[in-house]
Amino acid sequence: MANKWGIPKEVEEAVLKRDLFCVYCGVDFSINHQSRKTKPSWEHIINDIRLSSINNIALCCTSCNASKGAKLLKEWLEGIYCKNNGITKESVAMVVQNALINKK
């Protein structure tokens, strides 16, 4: 059974255990944030809804998700939002770094 975003339950459960921080900016999801911008949201690292594996599904904060939108990961990482927030290909979570390396 998949969730409303089409993410298989076993992937959803594994990602919820793995991603305790935003995979991009590192905001801590265990802290009760006042802003909606820092709440976790589901993310396809490579923007392809057909790729719903643990290697492409992650949790990021709503702010990073809104900024990235439909942009290609590599292009987004080179943009103003990432520069302003200190997000680099070296600072992102390992699942994102692996997606950059393994992108076909």
RAJOMO-V263024 format. One line per field, one symbol per residue. phi: phi as a letter, one per 30 degrees, with the letter a starting at -180 (. if undefined). Layout:
phi->???
This chain:
phi->.cddcideeddeddddddcdbedccieddddddddddcddbdbcecdbddcccddbcbcbdeddddddhcddeedddcddedddcicbddcddeddeddddcec
